Structures are given as structure tokens and as C-alpha cells.
């Protein structure tokens, strides 16, 4: 095959196909022409590959065919409208659908932290096993370790550090779900122990009120986000064990996509928590005002998850990508 003659014979068709592939809107006749030219270009590429391989021409036709295929099949890139729709419907629906996982986890975690705090506060030998008396005094004294943690760094850099750390904890809970959820339990246990020990040490020093005044403004929302991430990780792990009426591959694909999407939503929630921890917790506002701000943020999140989320879930939202963007599945017998 003479490549020069071949290119000269079809150059106009390829140019027209490229023009149509780049247009955002086509009328009926142009759409039909696009499909016809796409089929012809695919045939041309096959002829070149079989009869006269040429890397330059093959690369050009491959790019042209790929662009035309995207135009023919209607693929699209995600935009800001998709992000807005996700936070308005998909994310709250996913929160609501997973409530039977993260609400019990929250209750068990809070109870576990309270028990650990009581144990540490009422048993001197437990405190002695954690640190020396001097170290404990340094942690719990006015302006000491626990209190200084929130005020010894610039607020902006502290917010970034807190956000990164909490997002990493949430990401661990989400990712570890594929390992049957077992590592998620370890992450949650560490979180419960750290919280309980801090409460217990400050209670033993008679400064529990100060510690709660530092913890609650941001901790309500922060801990809720961690509980949600833990619940999603455990739900994903249970999907591996029991996919239900779906095949295991389909179940993991659907729940995995929803879980990955939740990472974006939880990142936004933890960003708000980080702002509260950096700018509200160490501020000069009265304790009641700081706790009130944190409580308001928590109530708004719960309304978002349980009220707006219920409406979105009833409307058919699952937190997954749109049905039009998912692969078609062949029906199978149950």
C-alpha cells in the first residue's frame, strides 16, 4: 500500500472527523456524519496496521479514533456541577445509608473512652504505668502539655497539620476495609484509648472541665467523622464476607466507589473540624461559647446526614456515580 496516496485520499475525511470530534454540540446530520467518519477511520487504522505499519501515521490515527470514540459514546469529564451535586445529594445519602454502622460505632467508642477514663482516673497504679509523676504533672498542669498543644503554634499551620493528621486516620479506616475490616478495629481502638487516657489524666488532676472545654469545640465533629470512616471501612469489609444478592465483584465495585467518594466528603468535614480546632478551641471566647460553636457544627452535620441524607436516599441516591457513568451489567440468576 502506498502510504502517500492513502493519506492524500483520506486526509479530508480525517480533518472533518477531527473537526466534528471537537464540537460540543452537533445537529442530527452532523452526528450521523461523525459516526460514519469514525467507523471509516477505525477501518483506515486497521488497514495501516496490517498492510503498511508506520508509527507516525498509526499514532495520528489512534489519537483521532480515540477522540472520535469519546465524542460518539458521549463520555464526559467531571465538573464543578458534579461536585456540587455530590455534596447536595450523594454524600448525605451515603451517610444516611451507612448510619447503622457508624452510629453504633460512635456509641461504643464513647462508652469505651468513658470506661478507660474512669479506670485511669481512679487507679493510681494505671497512671504510674503510663508516665512518671513529673511527666504527668507536666501534661496536666495549667499551660501544660494538653493545654499548650492547642496554642503553641500559629493557627494556620496548626489547622493544616490537624487536617492532614485526621484525614490520614479517616483514610486508613476507609482503605483498610478491604482487609475484612480488621485493621479498622485497631485504628478505632487506638483512637478510643488516646481519648480515654487524656480524659482520665485530666480528671485525676481535677482539670476535666478545662480538658472538655478544649476538646468539645472541635472534637464532636472530628470524632464523628472518624466514626463515619470507621463504619464505612467495616461495612466494606463485611461486603467482602457477605455481598448479599449481588456478585462479590459487583458489590465491592459499588461499595468501593461509594467509599472512595466518601473520602472526599469526609475531607471537607475534617477541614471544618481543623478550622475549629485551630481558631476556636484556643481562642479567648468563653468556654460556653466555644462549646456552643462546636455543638452547632455537630448538630448541622447530623441534620445533613440524617435528614437531608434520608431525603436523598429515598429519592434513589446511593452515593455511587451516576448510573449513566457505570458499566452495564448482565443480569444473572440469584
C-alpha angles and dihedrals in degrees: 000000000000105000095197092055091043093052093046091050095052104028093101092051092051092048091050091048091052091050093051092044091058096050116101094207129037131181121227097270093047091049091053090047091050092054092047094048091046091055091048093049090051089054091048091052091051091050092051093048092049103037110027114006111206118170095209096049092041091053092049094049093044091055092045093049092047092051091046091049090055090051093047096046093044098235114171140191121245114255141185090277089063091050092050092047091050093054091043097049118352099055097044090045091053090048091051094046091052096044093108087064106041100037094058089044089053092050094047092046094051091047091048092050090049092052093048090047091052091048093050094043095050101039116065091188090061092052090047090055091054100053144335119280090253092052092048091051090049091053098047105033121105107284090009131133100301095044096039090053090076099045112031096085135053110275096236096053091042090053090052092049093048092047092050093047095048093044089053091052091050092046090052090054091050098044096042090059091087089064090071089275094278097124088050090064089054092051091049091047091054090050092050093048094048092050094045094048092050092049092046096049094048091046091052089054092049092246101106091120091058092047093051089047088056096041106043101057091067104006097073093062094034095052092044090056090050091049090051091050091048092049092050091049092051092046090052090049091051089051088062089055099039116018092174119213091342124083112260092248093051093044093050091046093052097042092040092054091048091048093050090049089051089059089067092049094047090048088060091047091050090048089060090046091051091052090052092048094050101040109020105034096056094034125115093247117124114269092248091054094049092048089045091056091049092046091050091052090050093049091049090051093050091049089049092050102038105030105030089032092055092051092050093047092050088052089058102263116146103173089251125117118279117286089241090060096048125090117259114253128212112235114248133192115261 
